[in-house]
């Protein structure tokens, strides 16, 4: 035996699921998926060089 509150919660849950799916589809349509270019892949995979504080101050003429 389901109470009125339980039925309302089930309906709210179904509505939220529907809205989540619609939002997901909208985002997929608006944000174009593109593959990273070779230069981007290289930048992502390479190790970053970390500058020291003195190097930064030298560049900033401080």
Secondary structure, DSSP 4 states (H G I P E B T S, - for coil): ---HHHHHHHHHHHHHHHHHHHHHHHHHHHS---PPPHHHHHHHHSPPPPPPHHHHHHHTT-
